[in-house]
Amino acid sequence: MEFLEYLKQKKINAQAFAKAEPDRYQEWQELFGAMHPDSFTTQKKFLINEVRRRYLLPSEEKS
């Protein structure tokens, strides 16, 4: 699974996230590439929810 697919699955707007928080986006992208998606989710669970609230993917792009 690619990082962009993961963000889409988590209903996070990747473009808005990358533009607003480029350092965090880059860090997460590197970490995601180094571990299993489930491990990444476990490690970043509460932060993912925070990011989702800030950069929610519009409903027409979720599917």
C-alpha positions in Angstrom: 0.0 0.0 0.0 1.3 3.5 -0.9 1.1 6.4 1.6 -1.3 8.3 -0.6 -3.7 5.3 -0.7 -3.4 5.0 3.1 -4.3 8.7 3.6 -7.3 8.3 1.3 -8.4 5.2 3.2 -8.2 7.2 6.4 -10.2 10.1 4.8 -7.3 12.5 4.9 -6.8 15.1 2.2 -3.2 14.4 1.3 -2.7 17.7 -0.7 -4.0 19.9 2.1 -2.0 18.0 4.7 1.2 18.2 2.7 0.7 21.9 2.1 -0.2 22.9 5.6 2.3 20.6 7.5 5.1 19.6 5.1 7.5 18.5 7.9 5.0 16.2 9.5 3.8 14.9 6.1 7.4 14.1 5.1 8.1 12.4 8.5 4.9 10.3 8.2 5.6 9.3 4.6 9.1 8.1 5.6 7.9 6.2 8.6 5.0 4.6 6.6 7.6 3.3 4.1 9.6 1.7 6.8 6.9 -0.2 8.6 3.7 -2.2 8.1 0.5 0.0 7.7 -1.0 -1.6 10.8 2.0 -0.7 12.9 2.0 2.8 11.6 -1.7 3.1 12.5 -1.1 1.8 16.0 1.8 4.2 16.5 0.0 7.3 15.2 -3.6 6.4 16.1 -4.5 9.6 18.0 -2.5 11.9 15.7 -4.2 10.4 12.7 -7.6 11.4 14.2 -6.4 14.9 14.8 -5.0 15.2 11.2 -8.3 13.8 9.8 -10.3 16.5 11.6 -8.1 19.2 10.1 -7.8 17.8 6.6 -11.0 15.8 6.0 -11.3 14.5 2.5 -14.4 15.8 0.7 -17.1 13.1 0.6 -17.0 12.8 -3.2 -13.3 11.8 -3.1 -13.6 9.1 -0.4 -14.7 6.3 -2.7 
